[in-house]
Amino acid sequence: MTLKLALCGCGGMGKRHIRGMKKLQAAGRLPFDLVAVCDIFPQSAQDAATLAEELLGRRPAVYSDVAQLRDIDELIITTSPETHTTLGITAMELGMHVLVEKPLGVSIEECKTL
């Protein structure tokens, strides 16, 4: 079974993750399909979708809000740290497994909440 993956945060770190996915694909170790990218900045999301299409062979759907994502198994969060807790909680409430780029949060309380 191929897992459906989404990426939230399509700036520099998000694009690094897409490039890493290409390396996993080349090594035969890509057990997921990047089906969606999400960013509050529309051009960043479009640019990431274009990069994913070029590198992975498939253009993911583009979203501006994590709450819009449906039928996603896993979410990678590469946004700025102050958004990690809110986005992570939203994704988990939608039933997703979540990987958060460091730092997990901006305070110990946020990290514990997440």
C-alpha positions as CSV (number, residue, x, y, z in Angstrom):
1,M,0.0,0.0,0.0
2,T,1.3,3.4,-0.9
3,L,0.7,6.1,1.7
4,K,-0.7,9.5,0.7
5,L,1.6,12.3,1.9
6,A,1.1,16.0,2.0
7,L,3.7,18.8,2.6
8,C,2.8,21.9,4.5
9,G,5.3,24.7,4.1
10,C,6.6,25.1,0.6
11,G,9.6,27.5,1.2
12,G,13.2,26.5,1.3
13,M,12.9,23.6,3.8
14,G,9.8,22.2,2.1
15,K,11.6,22.2,-1.2
16,R,14.5,20.4,0.4
17,H,12.1,17.7,1.5
18,I,10.9,17.3,-2.1
19,R,14.5,16.9,-3.3
20,G,15.0,14.3,-0.5
21,M,11.9,12.5,-1.8
22,K,13.6,12.3,-5.2
23,K,16.6,10.7,-3.7
24,L,14.4,8.2,-1.9
25,Q,12.6,7.5,-5.1
26,A,15.9,6.9,-6.9
27,A,17.0,4.5,-4.2
28,G,13.7,2.6,-4.4
29,R,12.7,3.7,-0.9
30,L,9.7,5.9,-1.5
31,P,6.7,4.1,0.1
32,F,4.5,7.2,-0.3
33,D,3.0,9.4,-2.9
34,L,3.2,13.2,-2.5
35,V,-0.4,14.0,-3.3
36,A,-0.7,17.6,-1.9
37,V,1.3,20.6,-1.0
38,C,0.0,23.4,1.2
39,D,1.2,26.9,1.9
40,I,-0.5,30.2,2.8
41,F,1.5,31.8,0.0
42,P,-0.1,30.6,-3.3
43,Q,3.1,31.1,-5.3
44,S,5.2,29.1,-2.9
45,A,2.7,26.2,-3.1
46,Q,2.6,26.4,-6.9
47,D,6.4,26.4,-7.1
48,A,6.6,23.4,-4.8
49,A,4.0,21.5,-6.9
50,T,6.0,22.3,-10.1
51,L,9.2,21.1,-8.4
52,A,7.5,17.9,-7.3
53,E,6.1,17.3,-10.8
54,E,9.6,17.8,-12.3
55,L,11.4,15.6,-9.8
56,L,8.8,12.9,-8.8
57,G,6.8,12.7,-12.1
58,R,3.4,13.8,-10.6
59,R,2.0,17.2,-9.8
60,P,0.5,17.3,-6.3
61,A,-2.7,19.2,-5.6
62,V,-2.3,22.7,-4.1
63,Y,-3.9,23.9,-1.0
64,S,-3.7,27.0,1.3
65,D,-5.0,25.5,4.5
66,V,-4.2,22.2,6.2
67,A,-7.9,22.0,7.3
68,Q,-8.8,21.5,3.5
69,L,-6.7,18.3,3.3
70,R,-8.7,15.1,3.1
71,D,-7.7,11.4,2.8
72,I,-4.1,12.1,3.7
73,D,-2.1,9.5,5.7
74,E,0.9,11.6,6.6
75,L,1.8,15.3,6.8
76,I,5.2,16.9,6.8
77,I,5.2,20.3,8.4
78,T,8.1,22.6,7.3
79,T,6.6,26.0,8.2
80,S,8.0,28.6,10.6
81,P,8.1,27.2,14.2
82,E,5.4,29.4,15.6
83,T,2.8,27.6,13.4
84,H,3.9,24.0,14.2
85,T,1.6,23.3,17.1
86,T,-1.6,24.6,15.5
87,L,-0.9,22.9,12.2
88,G,0.2,19.7,13.9
89,I,-2.9,19.5,16.1
90,T,-5.2,20.3,13.1
91,A,-3.6,17.5,11.1
92,M,-3.8,14.9,13.9
93,E,-7.5,15.8,14.4
94,L,-8.0,15.0,10.8
95,G,-6.4,11.6,11.4
96,M,-3.0,12.2,9.9
97,H,0.4,11.0,11.1
98,V,2.6,14.1,11.5
99,L,6.3,14.8,11.0
100,V,7.3,18.3,12.2
101,E,10.6,19.9,11.2
102,K,12.6,21.2,14.1
103,P,12.0,22.9,16.4
104,L,8.9,21.1,17.4
105,G,7.5,24.3,19.0
106,V,8.6,27.7,20.3
107,S,8.0,26.8,24.0
108,I,8.0,23.7,26.2
109,E,4.3,24.1,26.7
110,E,3.6,24.1,22.9
111,C,5.7,21.0,22.5
112,K,3.9,19.2,25.3
113,T,0.5,20.2,23.8
114,L,1.5,18.9,20.4
